[in-house]
Amino acid sequence: MQPHRRIFQLVLNGAHRHDKIKAFLSPFKTENNVSVSTAVNLEQGGYRVRITASGYDTTMTGWVFLDDMTLKLEKNNAGEVLFYRKTCESTNLQANAEAKNFRYFNPANGNILILNNSVKYTWSASPMPEGFKYSGAKIWIEGNDLPSVNTDYTVKATDNFEMWKEDAVKYITIIPKADFETEYEKSTRIKFRPPWRLLS
């Protein structure tokens, strides 16, 4: 036995999400005698569909939000930590991400509503030191966590709707490498110097 399918008339309206327009506009799509209707390539904004049939009349309202965010990690043109952000004892890294808050309105009274969108930050390093765990837009790396080798730091910013972006910066170590020689090496170098070097 085939399931019963009701045939509807669907009228789809659209409204801009900003403050200037707080009413749904003239219909941009109407379909008759259908059980399913699809609207594609929608711009950001509010949409309302009215569905009618024999003994049935209902209206539904929804909002389309296009998520986006920006992320910037402080670094120089070579992609390295800025010189004034590091010393022999510590370094600090600064990231800044901006996520869109979504503005819409209550169709019943026209009041503006805001859906806040926040960002969380997670950091990683390569090579990854043991116990490395940092979060937040600005981090301080100091003490034993300060790397003795060149290290790439990556920050991942994620908003409330799971959109994420990554950026990376290279830390060039300023810890000097050991440079020494033995007394034997010194005496050997002097002993086998060419004569013209000894006479100079």
C-alpha positions as CSV (number, residue, x, y, z in Angstrom):
1,M,0.0,0.0,0.0
2,Q,1.5,3.4,-1.0
3,P,1.7,6.0,1.8
4,H,-0.7,8.9,1.4
5,R,0.9,12.0,0.0
6,R,-0.8,15.4,0.5
7,I,-0.6,17.9,-2.3
8,F,0.3,21.5,-1.2
9,Q,0.7,24.9,-2.5
10,L,3.9,26.5,-1.3
11,V,4.6,30.2,-1.4
12,L,8.2,31.3,-0.4
13,N,9.0,34.8,0.7
14,G,12.3,36.4,1.6
15,A,13.4,39.2,3.9
16,H,16.7,41.0,4.3
17,R,18.2,40.4,7.8
18,H,19.3,44.0,8.5
19,D,17.4,46.7,10.5
20,K,16.2,48.6,7.4
21,I,13.8,45.8,6.3
22,K,11.6,44.1,8.9
23,A,8.9,42.7,6.7
24,F,8.8,39.7,4.4
25,L,8.8,40.8,0.8
26,S,6.7,39.7,-2.2
27,P,6.9,36.0,-3.0
28,F,9.9,35.0,-5.1
29,K,8.8,31.4,-5.7
30,T,5.3,29.7,-5.9
31,E,4.6,26.1,-6.6
32,N,1.3,24.3,-6.9
33,N,0.2,20.7,-6.6
34,V,3.6,19.6,-5.1
35,S,4.5,17.5,-2.0
36,V,8.1,18.7,-1.9
37,S,9.6,22.1,-2.7
38,T,13.3,23.2,-2.7
39,A,14.9,26.6,-2.8
40,V,18.6,26.8,-3.6
41,N,21.3,29.5,-3.8
42,L,19.8,31.5,-1.1
43,E,21.5,34.6,0.2
44,Q,21.9,35.4,3.9
45,G,18.6,36.5,5.4
46,G,15.2,35.5,6.6
47,Y,12.8,33.3,4.7
48,R,9.1,32.4,5.2
49,V,7.1,29.7,3.5
50,R,3.4,29.3,3.6
51,I,2.0,25.9,2.9
52,T,-1.7,25.4,2.2
53,A,-3.9,22.5,1.3
54,S,-7.5,21.4,1.8
55,G,-8.0,21.9,5.6
56,Y,-4.3,22.9,6.1
57,D,-2.7,26.3,6.3
58,T,0.6,26.9,8.1
59,T,3.5,29.4,7.9
60,M,7.1,28.6,8.8
61,T,10.0,31.1,9.2
62,G,13.7,30.4,9.1
63,W,17.0,32.2,8.8
64,V,20.0,31.6,6.7
65,F,23.4,32.7,8.1
66,L,26.6,32.5,6.2
67,D,29.4,32.0,8.7
68,D,32.8,33.6,8.2
69,M,35.8,34.6,10.4
70,T,39.2,36.2,10.0
71,L,42.4,35.1,11.8
72,K,45.7,37.0,12.1
73,L,48.8,35.8,13.9
74,E,51.5,38.4,14.7
75,K,54.7,37.7,12.6
76,N,57.2,39.5,10.4
77,N,57.4,39.3,6.6
78,A,59.4,36.1,6.9
79,G,56.7,34.5,9.0
80,E,58.8,34.6,12.2
81,V,58.0,35.8,15.7
82,L,58.5,39.6,15.9
83,F,61.8,40.5,17.5
84,Y,60.3,42.5,20.3
85,R,58.1,39.5,21.3
86,K,61.0,37.4,22.5
87,T,63.8,37.5,25.0
88,C,66.3,35.0,26.3
89,E,63.8,34.1,29.0
90,S,60.4,34.2,27.3
91,T,58.4,34.8,24.2
92,N,54.8,35.8,23.7
93,L,52.5,35.0,20.7
94,Q,49.5,37.0,19.8
95,A,46.6,35.9,17.6
96,N,43.4,37.8,16.8
97,A,40.3,36.1,15.3
98,E,37.0,37.9,14.5
99,A,33.8,35.9,14.1
100,K,30.5,37.3,12.8
101,N,27.6,37.8,15.2
102,F,24.3,37.2,13.5
103,R,21.6,39.8,13.5
104,Y,18.0,39.1,12.7
105,F,14.6,40.2,13.9
106,N,11.5,38.8,15.6
107,P,8.8,38.6,12.9
108,A,6.1,39.1,15.5
109,N,7.2,42.5,16.7
110,G,10.2,43.6,14.6
111,N,12.7,43.6,17.5
112,I,16.3,43.1,16.6
113,L,17.9,39.9,17.9
114,I,21.6,39.0,18.0
115,L,23.1,35.5,18.0
116,N,26.5,35.9,19.5
117,N,29.4,34.0,18.1
118,S,32.6,33.6,20.1
119,V,36.0,32.1,19.3
120,K,38.3,29.7,21.2
121,Y,42.0,29.2,20.5
122,T,44.2,26.1,20.7
123,W,47.9,26.1,20.1
124,S,50.3,23.4,18.9
125,A,54.1,23.2,18.2
126,S,56.4,21.4,15.9
127,P,58.5,19.8,17.3
128,M,56.0,19.3,20.1
129,P,57.5,19.5,23.6
130,E,56.2,17.3,26.3
131,G,53.4,18.8,28.3
132,F,52.8,21.6,25.8
133,K,49.2,22.9,26.3
134,Y,48.2,26.5,25.6
135,S,44.9,28.2,24.9
136,G,43.7,31.8,24.5
137,A,44.5,34.5,22.0
138,K,47.8,35.5,23.7
139,I,50.2,33.0,25.2
140,W,53.5,33.4,27.1
141,I,56.1,30.7,26.7
142,E,58.9,30.8,29.3
143,G,61.2,28.9,31.5
144,N,61.7,25.2,30.5
145,D,59.0,25.6,27.8
146,L,61.1,28.0,25.8
147,P,62.5,26.0,22.9
148,S,66.2,25.5,22.3
149,V,65.6,24.7,18.6
150,N,63.7,26.5,15.9
151,T,60.0,25.7,16.4
152,D,56.8,26.2,14.4
153,Y,53.8,27.3,16.4
154,T,50.3,26.9,15.0
155,V,47.1,28.5,16.3
156,K,43.6,27.1,15.5
157,A,40.6,29.4,16.0
158,T,37.2,27.8,16.2
159,D,33.8,29.6,16.5
160,N,30.6,28.5,18.1
161,F,29.4,26.9,14.8
162,E,32.6,24.8,14.3
163,M,34.1,27.0,11.6
164,W,37.9,27.1,12.1
165,K,41.0,28.7,10.6
166,E,44.7,28.1,11.3
167,D,47.8,30.2,11.1
168,A,51.4,29.5,11.9
169,V,54.6,31.4,13.0
170,K,58.2,30.3,13.2
171,Y,60.2,30.8,16.4
172,I,64.0,31.2,15.8
173,T,65.8,30.2,18.9
174,I,68.2,32.7,20.4
175,I,69.9,30.3,22.8
176,P,73.5,30.2,21.7
177,K,75.2,27.0,20.7
178,A,78.2,25.8,22.8
179,D,81.6,26.6,21.1
180,F,84.7,25.4,22.8
181,E,88.0,23.5,22.2
182,T,90.4,21.5,24.3
183,E,93.9,22.5,25.3
184,Y,95.1,19.7,23.1
185,E,93.4,21.2,20.1
186,K,95.0,24.5,20.8
187,S,98.5,23.1,21.1
188,T,98.1,21.0,18.0
189,R,96.9,23.9,15.9
190,I,99.9,26.0,17.0
191,K,102.4,23.2,16.4
192,F,101.4,22.6,12.8
193,R,100.9,26.1,11.7
194,P,102.8,27.0,8.5
195,P,106.1,28.8,9.2
196,W,104.9,32.1,7.6
197,R,102.1,32.2,10.1
198,L,104.5,31.7,13.0
199,L,106.8,34.5,11.8
200,S,104.1,37.0,11.3
